[in-house]
Amino acid sequence: MTSLTDTYFDNVIERLAALKTALAPGMQRAAEAIIAAARGDHRIYVFGTGHSHVLAEEVHYRAGGLAITVPILSSTTMLHEGAVASTVYERTEGIVRPIFARYGIKPGDVLFVISNSGVNAAPIEAAKVGREIGATVIAITSVAYSTASAKGRTRLADLADIVLDNGAPPGDAVLDVPGSDLKVGPVSTAIGVTIMNAILAEVAAKLSADGEAPIYLSANMPGAKEINERLVERYRPRNPHL
């Protein structure tokens, strides 16, 4: 009998294999937008609420990651200081604009907005504010989930300049629990992180061809202290989390 452990691995691997082809054009467009922004000394901002904020932390000060990335982090929309309250806040109109005011997003920057369900007020407002500013808005979202949940509401997929559909089903979880009607095994985070890192790897390769790409080293690697300190000194003025 196949275990749910095996089934989950198989499910995620199959989804990633399919998305590798399906998302190739969109990921290329995203990479090109980021490369253009980087060459103009712009920044790449990443915003998500609830578990989607994990993608913002994933790219922040990351070994093998680009120093041009800036996470947008506010405890009201995250989980660590109150998961129940954060669920209320991410559905509340008007909370994103004051959060974004801290970051100084500019025309020419790139803004990733991550939302699996794609209909909550915070990510919708984030995409609208990004467009008002003149940033390129890239969404990582589930089109199936947001379509099922929208009920006439605007979806994140309707607002973004580039939409990367993670293919997650409504509700996110993909495995049936034997003997119940419940499901486990959410996939949006694993898929979203893979999409994000794949795009940034492509960007790093292109920037490296231009010259030295701003890539952090793991703190335990030779020369990391000097390299990372130089990058922090350069990029800290527009990254309040460094």
C-alpha positions in Angstrom: 0.0 0.0 0.0 1.4 3.4 -1.0 1.9 5.7 2.0 0.7 9.3 2.0 4.3 10.3 2.2 5.0 8.8 -1.2 1.8 10.1 -2.6 2.5 13.6 -1.5 6.0 13.5 -3.0 4.6 12.1 -6.3 1.9 14.7 -6.4 4.2 17.6 -5.9 6.8 16.3 -8.4 4.1 15.7 -11.0 2.8 19.2 -10.5 6.2 20.8 -10.8 7.0 18.8 -13.9 3.8 20.0 -15.6 4.3 23.6 -14.4 7.9 23.7 -15.7 6.4 23.6 -19.2 3.2 25.5 -18.7 4.8 28.4 -16.9 7.9 28.7 -19.0 6.7 31.7 -21.0 5.4 33.5 -18.0 8.6 32.8 -16.0 10.7 34.1 -18.9 8.6 37.3 -18.9 9.1 37.6 -15.2 12.8 37.1 -15.5 13.1 39.7 -18.2 11.1 42.2 -16.1 13.4 41.7 -13.1 16.6 41.8 -15.3 15.5 45.2 -16.7 14.7 46.4 -13.2 18.1 45.2 -11.9 20.0 46.9 -14.7 18.2 50.2 -13.7 19.2 49.7 -10.0 15.6 49.0 -9.1 14.4 46.6 -6.4 12.3 43.4 -6.4 9.7 43.5 -3.6 7.8 40.4 -2.4 4.5 40.6 -0.5 2.1 37.9 0.8 -0.2 37.4 3.7 -0.6 34.4 5.9 1.5 31.5 4.7 2.2 33.3 1.4 4.5 35.6 3.3 6.9 32.7 3.5 8.0 33.4 -0.1 9.0 36.9 0.9 11.3 35.5 3.6 12.6 32.8 1.3 14.3 35.3 -0.9 15.5 37.7 1.8 19.2 37.6 2.7 19.3 34.1 1.2 22.4 32.0 0.5 22.5 31.9 -3.2 19.9 34.6 -3.4 19.9 38.1 -5.0 20.5 41.1 -2.8 18.1 43.2 -4.9 15.1 41.4 -3.3 13.2 43.1 -0.5 10.6 41.3 1.6 7.5 43.3 2.7 6.8 42.0 6.2 4.2 43.3 8.6 3.2 41.2 11.7 -0.5 42.1 11.3 -0.6 40.1 8.0 1.7 37.3 9.1 1.1 34.4 11.5 3.6 34.5 14.3 1.8 37.1 16.5 -1.7 35.9 16.0 -2.8 33.6 13.2 -6.5 34.2 13.8 -6.2 38.0 13.8 -4.0 37.9 10.7 -6.8 36.1 8.8 -9.1 39.0 9.7 -6.5 41.6 8.7 -5.8 40.1 5.3 -9.5 40.5 4.5 -9.6 44.1 5.7 -9.6 46.9 3.2 -7.0 49.7 3.5 -4.3 48.0 5.5 -1.7 47.6 2.7 -1.1 51.2 1.7 0.3 52.2 5.1 2.4 49.0 5.1 3.9 49.8 1.7 4.6 53.4 2.7 7.6 52.1 4.7 9.3 50.6 1.7 9.5 53.4 -0.8 8.5 51.3 -3.9 9.3 53.3 -7.0 8.3 53.3 -10.7 10.4 50.7 -12.4 10.6 48.3 -9.4 9.1 44.9 -9.6 6.4 43.7 -7.0 5.6 40.1 -6.5 2.2 39.6 -4.9 1.7 36.1 -3.6 -1.8 34.8 -2.8 -3.0 31.3 -3.3 -6.7 32.1 -3.0 -6.2 35.3 -4.9 -9.3 37.2 -3.6 -8.5 38.6 -0.2 -8.4 42.3 0.3 -4.7 42.7 1.1 -3.2 41.1 -2.0 -5.8 42.8 -4.2 -4.9 46.2 -2.7 -1.2 45.4 -3.0 -1.5 44.8 -6.7 -3.5 48.0 -7.1 -1.0 50.1 -5.2 1.9 48.5 -7.2 0.3 49.4 -10.4 -0.5 53.0 -9.2 3.2 53.5 -8.4 4.3 52.1 -11.7 5.9 48.9 -10.6 5.6 45.7 -12.6 3.2 43.4 -10.7 3.9 39.7 -10.9 1.3 37.4 -9.2 1.9 33.9 -8.0 -1.6 32.6 -7.4 -4.0 29.7 -8.1 -6.3 30.7 -10.9 -8.6 27.7 -10.1 -8.9 28.6 -6.5 -9.5 32.3 -7.1 -12.1 31.6 -9.8 -14.0 29.3 -7.5 -13.9 31.8 -4.6 -14.3 35.1 -6.5 -18.2 35.2 -6.7 -18.0 38.4 -8.6 -15.0 39.9 -6.8 -11.9 41.1 -8.5 -9.1 38.5 -8.5 -5.4 39.0 -8.1 -5.1 37.4 -11.5 -7.2 40.2 -13.0 -4.7 42.9 -11.8 -1.2 41.6 -12.3 1.0 42.4 -15.3 2.3 38.8 -15.2 0.3 35.9 -13.8 2.0 32.7 -12.7 -0.6 30.1 -12.0 0.6 27.6 -9.4 -2.0 25.1 -10.4 -3.0 24.4 -6.8 -6.6 23.2 -6.3 -9.3 25.2 -4.3 -8.4 24.7 -0.7 -4.7 23.9 -1.5 -4.6 20.5 0.1 -4.3 17.6 -2.4 -4.5 14.3 -0.4 -7.6 12.6 1.0 -7.4 11.4 4.6 -8.6 7.8 4.6 -11.8 7.3 6.5 -12.8 11.0 6.5 -13.8 13.9 4.2 -10.7 15.9 5.2 -7.7 16.7 3.0 -4.1 17.3 3.9 -0.9 18.1 1.9 -1.0 21.7 0.8 1.2 22.4 -2.2 1.1 26.2 -2.8 4.2 26.9 -0.7 6.4 24.2 -2.2 5.4 25.2 -5.7 5.6 28.9 -5.1 9.1 28.7 -3.7 10.3 26.6 -6.6 8.8 29.1 -9.1 10.4 32.1 -7.4 13.9 30.5 -7.0 13.8 29.3 -10.7 13.1 32.8 -11.9 15.8 34.4 -9.7 18.3 31.8 -10.8 17.7 32.8 -14.4 18.0 36.5 -13.5 21.3 35.8 -11.6 22.8 34.1 -14.7 21.9 37.0 -16.9 23.2 39.6 -14.4 26.4 37.6 -14.0 26.9 37.8 -17.8 26.8 41.6 -17.4 29.4 41.5 -14.7 29.2 40.6 -11.0 25.7 39.6 -9.9 24.7 40.7 -6.4 24.5 37.2 -4.9 24.7 36.4 -1.2 27.0 33.6 0.0 26.2 31.2 2.9 27.8 32.6 6.0 29.9 29.5 6.4 31.5 29.7 2.9 35.0 31.2 2.3 34.8 34.9 1.7 31.2 35.2 2.6 31.7 37.8 5.3 33.4 40.3 3.0 31.0 39.7 0.1 27.8 39.8 2.2 29.0 42.9 4.1 29.5 44.8 0.8 26.1 43.8 -0.5 24.4 44.8 2.7 26.1 48.2 2.7 24.9 48.7 -0.9 21.3 47.5 -0.6 20.4 48.4 3.0 19.2 51.9 2.2 16.2 50.5 0.4 15.7 47.3 2.5 14.5 48.0 6.0 15.0 44.3 7.0 18.8 44.2 6.5 
